[in-house]
């Protein structure tokens, strides 16, 4: 994943936490990332795909922590 994509996902996560999925818009995410909305659409098809990427990232982080705890 490119740095710009990581930045979009990390920022979108914060926006989703603040406003929730339903109230968050692509404009909100673009404004927080400080890039144009068209740039986000270059990487992602829409808000749902970004939300799934955020969830996947959180699940991977959780699984990693769980693996560490179980192995200890």
C-alpha positions in Angstrom: 0.0 0.0 0.0 1.4 3.4 -1.0 1.9 6.1 1.6 -0.9 8.2 0.2 -3.3 5.3 0.5 -2.2 4.7 4.1 -2.8 8.4 4.8 -6.3 8.3 3.4 -7.2 5.2 5.4 -5.7 6.5 8.7 -7.4 9.8 8.3 -10.7 8.2 7.2 -10.6 6.1 10.4 -10.5 9.2 12.5 -13.3 10.9 10.5 -15.5 7.7 10.9 -14.8 7.7 14.6 -15.8 11.3 14.9 -19.0 11.4 12.7 -19.9 7.7 12.2 -20.2 5.9 8.9 -23.5 7.3 7.9 -22.7 11.0 8.4 -19.2 10.9 7.0 -18.9 12.1 3.4 -16.1 11.8 0.9 -15.8 15.5 1.2 -15.1 15.2 4.9 -12.4 12.7 4.3 -10.8 14.7 1.5 -10.8 17.8 3.6 -9.1 16.1 6.5 -6.5 14.4 4.3 -6.1 17.8 2.5 -6.3 16.4 -1.0 -9.0 16.6 -3.7 -11.9 14.2 -3.6 -10.9 13.1 -7.2 -7.6 11.9 -5.8 -9.4 9.7 -3.3 -11.6 8.2 -6.1 -8.4 7.4 -7.9 -7.5 5.0 -5.1 -10.9 3.9 -3.9 -14.3 3.4 -5.5 -16.1 5.1 -2.6 -16.8 5.5 1.1 -17.8 1.8 1.5 -14.5 0.5 0.2 -12.6 2.9 2.4 -14.7 1.8 5.4 -13.9 -1.9 4.6 -10.2 -1.0 4.4 -10.4 0.7 7.8 -12.1 -2.4 9.3 -9.6 -4.7 7.7 -6.7 -2.7 9.1 -8.2 -2.8 12.6 -8.9 -6.6 12.4 -5.3 -7.2 11.3 -4.0 -5.1 14.2 -6.3 -7.0 16.6 -5.2 -10.4 15.3 -1.6 -9.4 15.6 -2.0 -8.4 19.2 -4.0 -11.6 19.9 -1.3 -13.8 18.3 1.3 -12.0 20.5 -0.7 -12.6 23.7 -1.5 -16.2 22.9 2.1 -17.0 22.1 3.3 -15.6 25.4 
